[in-house]
């Protein structure tokens, strides 16, 4: 993989090499990292880590984590290792299938699992194989969640970001296995339907499901042209590395 761009995340605080024409991480990866409530000393597994952007954003925000990535495509796994080294963040990256993880991963348990599974069930695949594999669902979403829950320690936390119209599949896969589910709808603009959801669930948890107030990404009611219009909250997350974890805390 030679045609790479050097991309800045968190307002340039984190740099990541990514393929110009393959799968490229963006705001969803940063939002996923911001939502994970990991603290220093804990272990985090990212399923389908790509070039490592989500894990590395999390590692930048919370130093002292034990980060592991699982990636099916060896060239992306190599990029993740290189990106981790370039940013001075320790991260182990394994190559393997989410539905059939390598033996080395099956022997481990984690405090947190994060994932940004492929969004699309059908349609025309992208011409680039790397992008197509990352975006078109081949391994069912239920298998991603099954692997996440198997790799979590008791009371461990799963955090994932997905299209809002897959929420029913997520909840079905969690039923009877995880609880204390919290759903954060992510809407592009105020008054619009949420296009994404960030879902957290605790393995073995028994708390009730909570539907949180929507997180709105942009200020203007419509696209304002060639200028950024992030809300203050979205800018804090995407530019400054602010966490989303307080939004998931229970309000007394």
C-alpha positions in Angstrom: 0.0 0.0 0.0 2.0 3.0 -1.3 -0.4 5.7 -2.2 -1.0 7.2 1.2 -2.1 10.5 2.6 -0.9 11.9 6.0 -4.2 12.9 7.7 -4.6 14.9 10.9 -7.2 14.1 13.6 -8.0 16.0 16.7 -6.9 19.2 15.0 -3.6 17.7 14.0 -2.7 16.4 17.5 -2.8 12.9 16.0 -1.5 11.9 12.5 -2.5 8.8 10.6 -1.4 7.5 7.2 -4.4 6.3 5.2 -4.9 5.0 1.7 -6.0 7.8 -0.7 -8.4 5.5 -2.5 -9.2 2.8 0.1 -11.2 2.9 3.3 -10.6 6.2 5.2 -11.6 6.8 8.8 -13.3 10.1 9.6 -15.6 11.6 12.2 -17.3 8.3 13.1 -14.0 6.8 14.4 -13.3 10.0 16.5 -16.8 9.9 17.9 -16.4 6.2 18.8 -13.2 6.9 20.6 -14.8 9.8 22.5 -17.6 7.6 23.7 -15.5 4.8 25.2 -15.3 5.2 29.0 -11.9 3.5 29.4 -9.5 4.7 32.1 -5.8 4.4 32.4 -4.7 0.8 33.1 -7.6 -0.9 31.4 -7.6 -3.0 28.2 -9.4 -2.1 25.0 -10.0 -4.2 21.9 -11.1 -2.6 18.7 -12.8 -5.0 16.2 -12.1 -4.1 12.6 -9.5 -1.4 13.5 -8.5 -0.4 9.9 -5.6 2.0 10.1 -6.1 2.3 13.8 -7.6 5.8 14.0 -10.3 5.1 16.6 -8.0 3.3 19.0 -5.3 5.9 18.6 -7.7 8.7 19.3 -8.7 6.9 22.4 -5.1 6.3 23.3 -4.3 9.9 22.8 -7.1 11.0 25.1 -6.4 8.3 27.8 -2.7 7.5 28.2 -1.8 4.2 29.8 -4.4 2.0 28.1 -3.6 -1.5 26.8 -4.8 -1.3 23.2 -5.4 -4.2 20.8 -6.8 -4.1 17.3 -8.2 -6.9 15.2 -8.2 -6.3 11.4 -9.0 -8.6 8.6 -6.9 -6.9 6.0 -3.2 -7.3 6.5 -2.2 -4.1 4.8 -4.5 -2.0 7.0 -3.2 -3.9 10.1 0.3 -2.9 9.1 -0.8 0.7 8.7 -2.3 0.6 12.2 1.0 -0.6 13.6 2.9 2.1 11.8 0.5 4.8 12.9 0.7 3.7 16.5 4.5 3.8 16.4 4.5 7.2 14.7 2.2 8.7 17.4 4.1 7.0 20.3 1.1 5.0 21.4 1.5 1.3 22.2 -1.0 -0.9 20.3 -1.0 -4.5 19.4 -2.6 -5.3 16.1 -3.6 -8.8 15.1 -4.8 -10.0 11.7 -7.9 -12.1 11.6 -11.6 -12.4 11.0 -14.1 -11.0 13.5 -16.2 -14.1 13.2 -13.2 -16.4 13.7 -10.7 -14.6 15.8 -7.1 -15.8 16.0 -6.2 -18.1 18.9 -4.0 -15.4 20.5 -7.1 -13.2 20.8 -9.4 -15.9 22.1 -7.1 -16.3 25.1 -7.6 -12.7 26.2 -10.3 -10.8 28.0 -10.8 -7.0 27.8 -12.4 -4.3 29.9 -13.8 -2.6 26.8 -14.5 -3.5 23.2 -15.1 -0.9 20.6 -16.2 -1.3 16.9 -17.4 0.5 13.9 -18.9 -2.4 11.9 -19.6 -2.1 8.1 -22.7 0.0 7.5 -24.2 -1.3 4.3 -26.1 -4.5 3.7 -26.4 -4.2 0.0 -25.9 -2.0 -3.0 -22.9 -1.7 -5.3 -19.6 -2.4 -3.6 -16.9 0.2 -3.8 -14.4 -0.4 -6.7 -11.5 -0.5 -4.2 -11.5 -3.9 -2.3 -10.2 -2.4 0.9 -13.0 0.2 1.0 -15.6 -2.4 -0.1 -14.6 -4.8 2.7 -14.8 -2.1 5.3 -18.2 -0.7 4.2 -20.2 -3.7 2.9 -21.4 -6.2 5.5 -20.1 -9.7 4.9 -19.8 -10.9 8.5 -23.3 -10.3 10.1 -23.6 -7.5 12.7 -24.7 -10.2 15.2 -21.4 -11.9 14.8 -19.5 -8.7 15.6 -21.5 -8.3 18.7 -21.1 -11.9 19.7 -17.3 -11.7 19.4 -17.3 -8.4 21.3 -19.3 -9.9 24.2 -17.1 -13.1 24.2 -14.0 -11.1 24.5 -15.3 -8.8 27.3 -14.6 -9.6 30.9 -17.6 -9.9 33.2 -19.1 -6.4 33.6 -17.0 -5.1 30.6 -18.4 -2.5 28.3 -19.1 -2.6 24.6 -19.3 0.6 22.6 -20.1 0.7 18.9 -21.2 3.2 16.3 -23.6 2.2 13.5 -26.3 3.4 11.2 -29.5 4.3 13.1 -31.5 1.9 11.0 -29.5 -1.1 12.3 -30.5 -0.4 15.9 -33.1 -3.2 15.9 -30.4 -5.7 14.9 -28.0 -4.4 17.6 -30.6 -4.7 20.4 -31.6 -8.2 19.2 -28.0 -9.4 19.4 -27.6 -7.9 22.9 -30.8 -9.5 24.3 -30.1 -11.7 27.2 -26.4 -11.2 27.1 -25.8 -7.5 28.0 -27.8 -4.8 29.7 -27.6 -1.2 31.0 -27.9 -0.3 27.3 -27.5 3.4 26.5 -28.2 4.7 23.0 -26.9 8.1 21.9 -28.6 9.2 18.6 -26.3 11.4 16.4 -28.1 13.8 14.1 -26.5 15.9 11.4 -28.6 19.0 12.3 -31.2 20.0 14.8 -34.6 18.7 13.9 -33.2 16.0 11.6 -33.5 12.3 12.1 -30.4 10.6 13.6 -28.3 9.0 11.0 -26.0 7.2 13.5 -26.3 5.7 16.9 -23.6 5.1 19.5 -24.6 2.2 21.6 -23.1 1.1 24.9 -23.9 -2.1 26.8 -22.4 -3.8 29.8 -21.8 -7.5 29.7 -24.1 -9.1 32.3 -25.6 -5.7 33.1 -29.2 -5.5 34.4 -30.0 -1.8 34.2 -32.8 -0.5 32.0 -32.3 0.7 28.5 -31.8 4.4 28.2 -32.4 6.6 25.1 -30.3 9.7 25.4 -30.9 13.2 24.0 -29.6 13.5 20.4 -26.0 14.8 19.8 -26.2 17.4 17.0 -23.2 17.7 14.7 -23.8 21.0 12.8 -25.1 24.4 13.8 -26.8 25.6 10.6 -30.2 24.2 9.5 -28.8 23.5 6.1 -25.3 23.0 4.6 -23.8 26.5 4.5 -21.4 26.0 1.6 -17.6 25.6 1.8 -17.2 26.4 5.5 -17.3 24.4 8.7 -20.4 24.7 10.9 -19.8 22.2 13.7 -21.7 22.8 16.9 -19.5 23.7 19.9 -19.9 20.3 21.3 -19.0 18.5 18.1 -16.0 20.8 17.6 -14.8 19.9 21.1 -14.9 16.2 20.3 -13.5 16.3 16.8 -11.0 19.0 17.2 -9.9 19.0 20.8 -10.4 15.3 21.7 -13.1 16.0 24.3 -14.9 12.9 25.6 -18.6 12.0 25.1 -18.6 9.8 28.2 -20.5 12.3 30.4 -23.5 12.0 28.1 -23.8 8.4 29.0 -23.7 8.9 32.7 -27.0 8.5 34.5 -28.7 11.7 35.6 -29.8 11.5 39.2 
